[in-house]
């Protein structure tokens, strides 16, 4: 049986990732079949036009997909592949990467992630969508 990941262990795993510390990511939801990763928007995460950099969006999608997959597969997982569609420029104060498991087997999970920007008034806008496959590592 796969090692179960608790919300506390998930937070420790995220904290152990240097890039996650760099962008100051945090896990705000971690439950069976679902994970939410958030990143506060700062000037050093923006691209030249003032939008959240696509690399930050991609990072958040990758990690949220992996954490969601880990809720059903266990702690020893990696992203085996994912794709992302950028829908509109990322503007706001907070990025929320909301991932959920669509389907899983004993060794793989297909997951989807909606990347939502939250503005100062709390209004939300979908800015990108990602889908990926998370694989159990032995």
C-alpha positions in Angstrom: 0.0 0.0 0.0 1.2 3.5 -0.8 2.4 5.7 2.0 -0.4 8.1 2.9 0.5 11.8 2.8 -0.9 14.0 5.6 -1.4 17.7 5.1 1.5 18.2 7.5 3.8 16.0 5.4 2.7 17.8 2.2 3.6 21.1 3.8 7.1 19.7 4.7 7.6 18.3 1.2 6.8 21.7 -0.3 9.1 23.5 2.2 11.9 21.1 1.2 11.8 22.3 -2.4 14.1 25.3 -2.9 12.1 26.8 -5.8 8.9 26.6 -3.8 10.6 28.5 -1.0 11.8 31.0 -3.6 8.3 31.8 -4.8 6.9 31.4 -1.3 4.3 28.8 -2.3 2.0 27.3 0.3 -0.5 24.4 0.2 -3.9 25.6 1.4 -6.0 22.5 0.6 -4.8 18.9 0.7 -7.5 16.3 0.8 -8.3 13.0 -1.0 -8.3 13.8 -4.8 -7.6 17.5 -4.4 -4.8 20.0 -3.7 -4.6 23.8 -3.8 -1.3 25.6 -4.0 -1.1 29.4 -3.7 1.5 31.9 -4.5 1.3 35.6 -3.6 2.1 37.9 -6.5 5.3 40.0 -6.0 7.1 42.3 -8.4 9.9 39.9 -8.9 7.5 37.2 -10.2 6.2 39.4 -13.0 7.3 39.5 -16.6 8.2 42.7 -18.5 4.5 43.7 -19.2 3.6 43.4 -15.5 1.8 40.1 -15.7 2.6 37.0 -13.6 5.3 35.2 -15.4 4.2 32.0 -17.3 7.0 30.1 -15.6 5.4 30.8 -12.2 2.0 29.6 -13.6 3.6 26.5 -15.0 5.5 25.7 -11.8 2.2 26.1 -9.8 0.4 23.8 -12.1 3.1 21.1 -12.1 3.3 21.1 -8.3 -0.4 21.2 -7.7 -1.0 18.4 -10.1 1.7 16.3 -8.4 0.3 17.0 -4.9 -3.3 16.1 -6.0 -2.0 12.8 -7.6 -0.1 12.1 -4.4 -3.3 12.2 -2.4 -4.4 9.0 -4.2 -1.0 7.4 -5.0 1.1 8.1 -2.0 4.2 10.1 -1.3 6.5 8.6 -3.9 5.2 10.3 -7.1 6.5 12.4 -9.9 4.9 14.3 -12.8 5.4 12.2 -15.9 4.0 14.9 -18.2 1.7 17.8 -18.3 0.4 20.5 -20.7 -0.8 24.0 -20.0 -2.9 26.4 -21.9 -2.5 30.1 -21.1 -6.0 31.7 -21.4 -5.3 35.3 -20.5 -2.6 37.4 -18.8 -2.2 36.8 -15.0 -3.2 39.9 -13.2 -4.0 40.0 -9.5 -2.5 39.7 -6.0 -2.8 35.9 -5.6 -2.4 32.8 -7.8 -4.4 29.8 -6.8 -3.6 26.5 -8.5 -6.5 24.2 -7.9 -5.8 20.6 -8.9 -8.0 17.5 -8.8 -7.7 13.9 -9.7 -9.8 13.0 -12.8 -9.0 9.3 -12.8 -6.4 7.0 -11.2 -5.1 3.5 -11.2 -2.7 1.9 -8.7 0.3 3.5 -10.5 -0.9 6.6 -12.3 -3.3 9.5 -11.8 -4.6 11.9 -14.5 -5.2 15.3 -12.9 -6.5 18.7 -14.0 -5.5 22.1 -12.6 -7.3 25.4 -12.9 -5.0 28.4 -12.4 -7.0 31.3 -11.0 -5.9 34.8 -10.2 -7.5 36.7 -7.3 -7.6 40.5 -7.4 -7.6 42.9 -4.5 -11.4 42.8 -4.2 -11.4 38.9 -4.1 -12.7 38.5 -7.6 -11.4 35.5 -9.4 -10.4 34.9 -13.1 -9.3 31.7 -14.7 -6.0 32.5 -16.5 -4.7 29.0 -17.4 -5.6 25.3 -17.4 -3.3 22.3 -17.1 -3.6 18.6 -17.3 -1.1 16.0 -16.4 -0.2 12.5 -15.5 1.3 11.7 -12.1 3.2 8.4 -11.8 4.1 6.3 -8.8 7.9 5.9 -8.5 9.4 2.7 -7.2 
